[in-house]
């Protein structure tokens, strides 16, 4: 700028004010004379914008301090434009940012033309698709399956209740582990008695069509036949037992008859061949299907009640003759009827009432004490046996007239030895006394 010019900065714009000869410039323009007040005020000659020397800084006139661009341009408080001075002046996030906004234009409507935002005034719950939640239960692992089956099978051997076993399996998602269930049941029964094998065959029949299908049973028998060589090392009779299981499964319609025939001609293992030959022989015998119902023999709770009662009476009479408590205990446990032990208590007390000797009373108390101490006869079974005597005492009196006094005597001996508790002793029935002539009965004896 020249020496006679001053620079004035207003709103970021530099105005040059001429302090020289105004008259000459006015006359040169052909304006003529001007009023006197014109000469007393500055004249704006030129305007130009300030250039930038660095981002965000402006250079002032005559070496003045640089100006801050953010302070130079006043902005609105709610403006969405960039404030760093370097943006293109576009809204933040394409106009979708900020609190309490709906987002970009068109986002309120999905591709299917439906509004899915429940806070949107245009939201219609009836037009929305229905979403269903499906609960998925993971398949049980083999370790978890064996952990559950081990106590469940042993409990089934004790109570012979297939419904309880089925309830145990209801909480398990067996998936592809169903053949493993068949293999476990059969391999467990091999180590037990014929009674348990019969119970296992009944259990497999009950599981069929409810938990297992014939494909699962076939796969289970395939697995047990493949492991037969290892099972024979611990149980030499395993081939015969598995052959019986195969025949019984065919008789119970759990396996198709062609299963055994399909193995013919392609079996190389001798143990597997023995099992299949045994099953084929049992199925082809005369009246084979009928005989397979008792293939494991009659034992345990399968025996008729009269047969069990007869064996218990013979056991007690033999004990009274020999006095051998271990032998009597072995014979009693061999019957394998833990749910029917109260019958032994009933027959023991009834036999004491019939014979009515001190020796037999003492011997029978010792036997009951030994069985109770070993928990072979549980307290519930002991109580049930005595209560049956108490309930039938009126009928027993027909054969044993002094049954009331004999029962009280024997119950007192048992209580003294700790065989029965106080509660049973208090329930011993008492016979009412007879009235005499002096009490006004007209010379007749009468029971109360």
Secondary structure, 3 states (H helix, E strand, C coil): CCCCEEEEEECCEEEEEECCCHHHHHHHCCCCCCCHHHCCCCCEEEEEECCEEECCEECCHHHCCCEEHHHHCCCCCCCCCCCCCCCCCCCHHHHCCCCCCCCCCCCCCCCCCCCCCCCCCCCCHHHCCCCCCCCCCCCCCHHHHHHHHHHHHHHHHHHCCHHHHHHHHHCCCCHHHHHHHHHHHHHHHHCCCHHHHHHHHHHHHHHECCCECHHHHHHHHHHHHHCHHHHHHHCCCHHHHHHHHHHHHHHCCCCCCHHHHHCCCCCCCHHHHHHHHHHHHHHHCCCHHHHHHHCCCCCHHHCCHHHHHHHHHHHHHHHHHHCCHHHHHHHHHHCCCHHHCHHHHHHHHHHHHHHCCHHHHHHHHHHHHHHHHCCCCCHHHHHHHHHHHHHCHHHHHHHCCCHHHHHHHHHHHHHHCCCCCHHHHHCCCCCCCEECHHHCCCCCCEEC
